[in-house]
Amino acid sequence: MNHLRRQTFDVIIVGAGPAGCSCALMLSGKGLKIAVIDKAVFPRDKICGDALSPDVINQLQHMDVDLPESLLQAVPKTDVGGIRFVAPNLNHLDVHFTNPQHPTAAGYITKRFDFDHFLFRQIKDLPDISIFQGQQVQRLENTENEVTVHTDKAALSARMLVGADGANSVVSRQLAGHTIDRDHYCAGVRQYFAGVDDLHPSDCIELHFYKELLPGYFWIFSLPDGQANVGIGMLSSEVSRQRINLKEKLTDIIQHHPNVKDRFRNAHPLETVKGFGLPIGSRKVNCSGKGFLLVGDAACLIDPFTGEGIGNAIRSGRIAADHLLSAFEQQSFDAAFHLGYDQEIYHRMWTELRVSRSMQKLLKYPGIFNFLVNKASKNESVRTLLTSMLSNIDLRKELQKPSFYTRLIFR
C-alpha cells in the first residue's frame, strides 16, 4: 500500500501515536475514508517517562469499554500505587491512591514501545483506514478545497488534515505557525537501567525535586522485568539560562548525588541517554485553521507540572473526531468553524492546565515544597489533603492561595 503515488481521502492523520490512533479509531465506521501517515514503522520506541495515569485508562474506556482490560492483558506493565515526592531538602512524602475502576493500582508503567503498538494494532486492519508507515512528511499544501501531504514516497490529499505528529510537528509549524517558546517548553532525557537498588516496595513512581533542577525533577519509575526508567525533565528556559547539559546532568546525579548514587552501584544502563522535547500546555495556542486540526503534543497539551501528555493526547483525539464528523455533516471546513474545536479543547482542559502551570511556578521556591512535605510527613490530615489534591482540581487550586499555607502552619 505504500507504493501508491497518489490517493485522495476525506481525512489524513499525520502521526500514529496515541492522539492520532485515538482520532482514527473514533472516526472509523462513520463513512469516511481515512489515511494515517507515520515516519516510523511500528513497533517503534517513543522517548517518554512511560507512565499511564488513571486518566489514560479513563480515556480508553470512553473509546471502548473493553479497551482498558485488553490493554492490561496485552502489554507488560508495572502497577503504580502512588507517588513518592522527594523535596529539595531530601525529605520525602509517599502519597498512595487507588483507581476505582482498577482498585489494585492508580496507574501503570508500560514502555511506550508496547503501549503505542497496542493502540496502533487497534486501527491497522480496519477497512476504512489506510496506513502509510515509514513515510517522512516533507511539505504540506493547503489550498482552497483540500490539503495535500507530500511524503518522500507519495502525495496524499484530503479535505481535512489532523496534525498528530508530536512535539516536532510539521503540521503545527507549517500550517499553524507554531514556534518553540522556551518558557512553555520542557526538555527531557531518559535512560533505561537494570539493577537499580531499592525500587519502591509499593511501586510508587519517584519524583525527586532537587534544587538545581527546579521547576523540574529527576525521576525513577519501575518498569516490568526489574528495569527502571530514569530521567530528568526541566523547563527549557532554565536549561538555557543555566547552560545545563541535561545528558551530563543525568549522569552526574546518578553517579554523585548523595540521595541516589548508592542505588546505582550495581546498575547498568540498557541504552544511551536519549533526549526529547515537551511542548507544555501553559499557554493557549491556536489548535486549528482552514482544513486542519492539531491534537496531542502538536497542540501543546502536556501537563506543565507532571509532564504527562498521554491522557490529553487521547482526549484531544476523541474531541477532534467528534468535531470532524460535525464538519463533514455540515460541510464546513473553514477556520471560523474550526474555532469551535479550540473552544472545546480548552473548555475541557484549560482549568487543569492553568492550575498545573501555577504549581510549576511554585516549584521555583524550594522552601514552599520543603514546608509542604515536612508538614505532611508529620500530620496525617495534611497528608490526606495533599493526596486528595492529586485527583481534585478544585482542591489543587488552594495551593495558589497564601491563606492555604497560613492555615497549614496551625494544623
N, C-alpha and C positions, 0 to 999 in steps of 0.2 A: 504493500500500500504506500510505502514511502517513495516509490519510483514515479508516481504520478506527477506530472509537471504543473498542472493547474486544476483546481477544483473550486466549486462555489458552495458555500454553506450559509445557513442562517446565522449561526454564532460560531466564532472562533475563540477558543480559550488558550491563551499563551501561559503555559505553566501547569504542570500536573502534580503540584504539591497539594496539601490539604485544602487550600482555598479553591484551586482550580478543579480538583476532583469532586469536591462537595457541590460546586456550582453545576458541573456536568451531570452529576448523579441526580440532582433535583430537576434538571431540565429534561432528562431522558424520559421518553414516553409521552411527551407533550406535543408531538407533531413537528418538532424542529430538527433540522439537520445540523449536527454539531461536530466541530473539529477541535481536538486538543493537541497542542504542539508543546514539546519539551526538548530542551537542548541535550538532556541526558537520556540514557537508556536505563529503564528500570529493571531490577532494583538498583538504586544508587544511594550514596551516603548524603546526608544533609547535616552540616555542622550546626549543633544545637545543644542545649542542655538536656534534651531527651525527656523532659518531664511532661506528663499529661495531667493537667489539673482536673478537678471534678467537672469543670465546665466543658472540657473536651468530651467527656463521657455524656454529659447532658446534651451537647450539640449533636453528637452522633445519634442519640436516641430520638431527637427531633426529626432526623432524616429517615430513620428506620428503627422501630422499637427493638429489633433483634440485632442491630449493628454493634452495640457495645459488647454484648456477650460473644458475638462472632469474633470481634477483635481480641478479646481477652483469651479466647480459646486458640487463636491463630498465632499470636506473637509471644516470644519470650518477654517476660516482664518481671519487675520488682514492685511489690505493693509499697505505697507511701503512707506511713502512719501519721505524718506531721512534718513540722519544720523545726530545726534547731537554729536559732538566731544566736550568733556569736557577736557580741558588742565590741566596739573598739578597745575597751578595757579588758577584753578577753573573757569576761563573764558570759555565760550562755543561758539561754532560756529555751526549753523544749515545749513546743505547742503541739498537742495531739488533737486530732479531729477525725471524724468519720464522714463518709458519704452515705446518706440514707439509702440510695439505690444499691450500693455495694458496701455493706457495713464493715467489711474487713479492711477497707482501705479508702483513703480520701482521694487518692490519685495513684498514678502508676509511673514507673520509669521504663520506657522501652526505646530502643535505639530508633532514630528516625529512618534508618535503613529498612527496618521492619515495619514501622507504622505507616510510612508513606507508601511502601509497596503494597500493604494491605488495602489502603484506600484506592490505589491505582488499579488493583485487581477488581475492585467493585465496578469499574467503568470500562475496562479494556475490551470486554467481549459484548458490550451492549450494541445492538444492531444499528442504532441511530447515532452512534459516536464513532468517528474515525480518529485513530491515534497516529500521530506523527512523532516518533521518538528520534532522538539523535539529530535534531534539526535546529540549528542556530538561527535565530531571527536576526536578519541583517538590517532591514529597514521596513518602515510602515508607510502606507499611503492612505490618507483619509480624504476621500473625495465626496461628492455630493450625495451619492446613494450607496456607497459601500466603503469598507475598509479592506485594504489588501496587505497581507503579510508576506514579505519576501524572505524566505529562508535560504540557506545555502543549497537546498535541493528542490524547492518548489515555490510557487506563488499561489497563495490561497486567499480567496475573497469571501466576505460575508457582510451582512447588513450591520451586525454588531460584533464588537471585539471586547473581550474581557481580559484585562491585564492581571494575571495571577502569577507573575514571574518574579516575585520576591523582592528582596532588598535592593538589588541592582536592576530593577525593572526597566526594560527597554520601552515598554508601553507608557509608563509614567513619565519617563524622560522625554520621549519623542512627541507624545500626544498631550500630556498634561503639563509639561514644562517643569516637572519637579527637579530640584537640585538638592544636594546634601547640605543640610544645616547642622553643624556640629553641636549646637545647643539642643537639638532634637534628634540626636543620633547616638547610638551606643556602639562601641567597638567591643568585640569579644574574642577570646581564644579558648580552645578546648583541646584536651588531650586525654585519651583513654589509657587507663592503667590496670594492671593486675597486681595483686599482692599488697594493696593498701591496708594497713592495720586499723583496727578499732573502728570499723564502719558501724554506724549507729545501730544498736540492737533492735530498735523498733522501726528501722528503715525510715527514719526521718531524713529528709534532704537537709544538707548543711549549708547555711549561708553565713559566711564569715565577713563581717563588715569592718575590715581593717582600715585604720585611719588614713593610710596613704592611698586607698582605693576609693574613698567616698567621693561622690554618692553611688559608687558601685560596690561590688563584692566579689570575693573568692568563693567558689562552691565545690562541694564534693557530693556527688549523687551516686548511690549504689546502683549498679547495673546487674542484670542477670549473670549467672556463672561467676559470681565473685569479683567481677570487674567494677571499675569506678570511672565515672565521668568527672573530670576535674577541670576547672576553668576559671576565667575572670571575665566579668562584664563591667564596663566603665563608660561613663559619658565621654563622648569623643572630644568635646571641648576641653575637658580636663586632661585627657590624654595628650592633646596638643599643647595645652598650657604648661603642663609639667614635663613635656617631652619624654613621655614614657614609652618604652618599647614593651608592649604587652607580652610578647612571647618570652622576652628575657625576664620580665617581672614574674610571670608564672613559674618559670624555672627557679628563680631566686626564692620565691615564697616556699615552694616545695622543698628546696634544699636547705633553707636557712631560717625560716620563720619559726620562732620557738613554740608556737602553738600547734604546728603540724609536722615539722621536719622529722620527728621520730616515727611518725606513722608511715613515712615513705622509705624507711630504711631497707625494707625487704621488697619494695615495689619496683616494678619495671614498666616503662611505657610500651604501649602497643602500637603507637603511631607517633609521628612527629606532631609538634604543636600546630594547630590549624586555626586560622583567623576567619572572622565573619563580621558582618555589619548588621545593625538592628535599627531601622527607622521607627522610632518610638512615637506613640500617639499622644504627644504632649502639646500638640497644636493641631488645629483643624486645617486640612488641605482639601483641594478640590479632588473629588473621587470619581468624577465623570466629565463627560463632554460629548459633543456630537459624535455618535457612533461608538462610544466606548465607556466602559466602567472599570474601576480598579477595585481589587479585593485583596485581603490579607496584608502581607508586608508591603506590597506595592502601594497600598492605600494608607500606609503608616499607622497601623492599628495595634502595635505591640505595646503591652502594658509597661509604662515608664518605670514602675517600682520593681516589678518582678522580672521583667524581660520576657514574659510568657506571651506567645502570639498565636499558638495553635487554635485555642478556643475561639478567638476573634476571627481567625482566618476562616474557620468552618462557618461561623455565624455570618460573616460577610458574604461567603459563597452562597449561603441559603437566601440571604436578602437579595443578592444580585439575581439569582434565579427567579425569584418572585417578581422582581422589577422587570426583568427581560420578558417574562410571559405577559405582563401588562403592556409592555412596549409593542410587542408583536400583535397583541389583541387589538390595540388602539392604532397600530401603525404609526407610532410616534417615536422618532429616533433622534430628535434634535436635542441640543444642550439644555434648553429650558425644561423639557420633560424629564430629563435625567437628573435635574436638581432634586427631584423627589427621592432619588436613591441616596444622595448625600444626606438629605434631611433624615431619612430613616436610619442610615448608618449611625449618625451622631445622636439621634433620639434614643437609640438602644445602647450606645456605648460611651457617650461623651462624659456622663457623670462619673463613671468609674475611672475612665482615663484621666480626667481632671483631678480627681482625688489622689490617684496614684502619682501624678506629677507633683502634687503638693507634698506627698510623703517622700518622694525622691529628693525634693528640695530640703526637707527636714534633715536628711542624712548628711547635709553639709555641716551639721552641728553635732559632732560626736557626743557632746555632753548630754544631749536630749536622748540619744539612743542608750547611752550608759544608764541614765536615770530610769528609763522605762524597763530595761532588763533587770537592773538591780531591784527595783520596786516589785516587779512581777515575780522574781525568783524567791522573794520573801513573803509575798502576800497572795494567797490563793484567789481572792476575789479579783485582784488586778490581773492575775494570770488568766482567769476565766474571761474577764472583759477583753483582753487582748486576743484571746482565742476567738471570741465572738466577732471581733472586728475583721478577722480574716475573711469571713463569709458574709458580713453585713455591711453594705456600703454606707448606710446612714450612720452606723456607729463609727466607721472609719473616718467620717468627716470630722468627728470630735478631735482627732489628732491635730487638726489645723487651728484649734482654738486655745489660746493661752489659759483660759479658765479650766480646761481639762487637766492641765499639769498642776494648776493650783489645787484642784480637788484631790489629785493623786498624792500630793505632799501630806495630806492629812488622813490618808487611808492606811 
